Amino acid sequence: MTTSLVHTRGVGLKQATRDTGIIVKRNAMRNVRIPQLVLFATVQPVMFLLLFNYVFGGSIGLALGDAYGGKYINYLLPGMLVQTALFSSIQTAVGLTEDLAAGVIDRFRSLPIARSAVLAGRTLADMTRTLVVMTLLLAVGFLVGFDAPGGLLRTLAGICLCALFGFSMSWVMALVGLVVKTPEAANSAGFLPLFPLMFASSIFVPPETLPSWMKGFASNQPVTVLSDTLRGLILGDEFLATQSRSLSELILYSLFWIGAIIAVFAPLAVRKYRRTVS
């Protein structure tokens, strides 16, 4: 988080960081008190994983041939982790609009805290919840036959990178929530731009199998880049041998997308928040 974002209303960086920590704790405790939030957030990606693996795995697995150990789940799961981070970010928009409707944001406004701390705390708390959901999804993947030849450390690095991507997308959804202002609209508005990113990507199938007019977009958009980076980390050389980019290039490209999304949408969300509560 940059100083320009947190140094607001005469609040210094040190205090703003502390304020952000308090907001993180507040939102994290809400997840603890209402465990159904994490449960339902986990059910959807697990259903996606199982349905795509067992319903489409046969036909897509035949197309992949002997690659990835002959298991579609090995190709699918890294992409599903990215999809989980993508869809989990919608909860930032929904949670923010719920706080607006309940008057929680008005109470925050009366306190001498950095206004950006409210958004930073929300996005960081949601990133923590996303980490929990992705860990549970990975466990289910191992139960249905997923292999991780890259090893434990590279798998954990992939999870952390994916969580950072979810954090960046939470800033997009924070802006969406502040614009639409109701939970129902936030849920619909959040899903709308994510579906093209999800299906026109390498989450489910290699981009080479897509129509020629879609390949350029699908190969370079952030969801594909993150999915391929996770595959490079988790699956290792077997996947990287099929790619034109090295693992280091994929990681740098992923970090570029994460940084670019935060650089654009975090200031926009903070600016909109200031106008909303002023």
N, C-alpha and C positions, 0 to 999 in steps of 0.2 A: 504494500500500500504506500503510495507516495505521500510526501509531506503536504503537497498541495491539496490532497484529498482529506487529510485528517486534521490539518491546522485550520479549524473553523471556529467561528464565534469566540475567538480569543483563547481557545483551548490549545495547549501545547501538544507536541507529539507524544510525550511521555504519558500525559493524562489521557489523551485520545486513545492510546494503545490500551491503557487500563480500562477505559470506558468500553472499548470494543470487547475486551475479555469478559466484562460483566454481561454484555448483551449475548455473547456466545454462551455463557453459563446459563443465562435465563432461557434461551432457546433450547439448549441441550437438556435442561431439566424438564422442559415441556415434553420432549421426546421420551424421557424416562417415566414421567407421570402418565403419559398416554402411549404405551408401547404399541398400540394398534397402528400408530403412524408408521413405525418401522416395519411392522408385520405386513401391512398392506403394500408398503413400498417394496417389500421383498417378493410378495406373491406374484406381482405382474412380470418382473424379469424372469423369475423361475418358470412361469407358465410359457413365456416366449421361448425360453431356452429348450424346454422339454418338447413343446409343440413343433418348433422348427427342426429340432434334432430327429424326432421320431416320425413326423409327418412328411417333411421335405428332405430329410437326411438321406433317404434311399436314392432318390433321383439325383439330387445334387452331389451326393457321394459318388455316384457312378461317373458323373462329369469330372469330378476331381481325380478319379482313378486311384492310384496307389499313393498319391501325395498325402502328406500329413498323417502317415501311418494308416492310411485307408479309413480314417475316422473323420466324418464331417464335424463332429463335436470339437475336434482339435482346431479346425478352421473357424468354427462358429463362436466359441466361447469368448475369445479376445474381443471380437466385435460386439458381443452382447454386453460385455463389461463397459464398453464405450456407450452403448445405447442406454445402459442403466444410468451412467453419469449424465447423459443427455436428458433423459426423462425425469430424473430426480431433480434437476434444476428447476422444473416447473413448480415444485413445492415452494421455492423461494417467492415466486409471484403470488401463489395462493396464500402462503403464510403472511406475506406482507399486506395483502388486501384484507385478510382477516383481522390483523392488528389495526389497520385503518378503520374498519367497520366497528371494532370493539372499543375504539377510543384509546388504545394502548399508545399509538403514535402521538396522540395529543398529550398524553402524560409524559412521554419522553421529551416532547418539545418544551415542557415547563422546567426540565432539568438542565443544569449547566454542563451538558455533555456535547461532544463533537457530533454534529448531525450525521456525518459520514459513519460514525461508530455504529449507528443503528443498522445501516445497510451492511457494513463490514462484518458485524457480529452475526447478522442473519446468514450471510453467504458462507462464513466460516463454519457456523453450526451445521448448516445444510451439507457442507462438504464432509463433515465428520459423520453425519448420518449416511451419506453416500458411501463412505469407506466401509461402514458396517454392512450395508446392503451388498456391496460388491464382494466382500469377503464371504458372505453367506452364499452368494451366487457361485463363486469359485468352488466352494465346498460341494455344492450340488453338482457342479460340472465334474469334479473328481469322482463322485459317486456313480455317474453315468458313463465313465470311461475316459475322461479327459486326461491327456498326458501333458507334462510340462518339461520337455527335454532341456529347456534353458536353465533350469534349476530354480531353487527357492528365492535367492536374492534377486535374480532378474525378474521373476514373477512379482515379487513385492515392489520392485522398482516400477514395473508396468502398472500395478494397482495405484501407486502414488501419482504417477504421471496422469493416469485416467482421472483420479480425484481432482487434480489441478485443472484438468479440462472441465470437469463438472463445476468447479469453483468459478472458472471464467464464464461459463454459460449461465451461472446463477446471477451474474451482473446483468446479463441480457434480460433475464426473467424478472429481476428487480425493477428494471425500467418498464417492462411490460406491465407488471403489477401496479406501478405508480400511475401508469397511463390509463388503464381500464378501471381500476379502483374497486372492483367487486370480485369475490372468489370465483363465481361461476364464469364470468367473462375472462378472468385470468387463466383459468384452466383451459378454456377453449382457445384463447389467443396464444397460449403457450404451446399447445400441441400443433397448431396450424403450421408454423414455419419449421417445426422439427421433423415432420413426416417426410418432406422431400429430402432433407439431409440424411434421414435414416435409410430410406429405400434406395436413393440414388447414391449409394456408397458401397464399400466393400464389407459391410457388416455380414451380409448373408451370402454373397457370391463375389467372386473376383470381378473387378471392373471390366476386364477383357471380355466378359460374357455379355455386357450391356450393349445397347445400340450405339453405333459409331458417334451419333450426335450427342450422346450423353457421357461418353468416356472421358472427355477432357475435364468436364466439371466433376464427375464422380472420382477421378483419380487424384484430384488436387484439393478437394474441399476438406475441411478440418476433420470430419468424422472418419473419412477414409484414411487420412494421414495418421490419426490417432490409432485407428484399428490396426493398420499395418505396422505401426511402431510397436504396439503391444504384441503382435504376432512375432515380430523380429526379436523382441526381448524374451517372450515366453517359449516360442517354438524354435528359435535359433536358426542355424544355417539352412535347415530344410526349407524354411520359408524365405529367407533372405536370398537364396539362390535363384528365386523366381522374380526378384525385384531389381529394378534399375537403380535404386538408391541403396546405399549402405546403411547399416544400423545407426551410425553416428549422424548421417544426413537425415534419416527419419526422425531421430530424437530432436535434432535442431529445428527441423520443419515443424514438429509438434509444438515445441517451445515457442516458435515464432507465432503460430496460430493462437496459442494460449495467451501470450503476451499482447498480441494485437487486439484480441477480443477484450481483454481487461482494459487496455489503454484507451479503447474507444468507448466502451459501454460503462465502465465504472464512473468516469467523470459525468457522463450523460445522466446516469442514475442518481448520482449525488446532487447534480444540478436540479433535476426534476423533484427530488425529495425536498430540497430547500424551498422550492416554489410551492410544493404541496403543503408544507407545514408552516409557511410564513403567513 
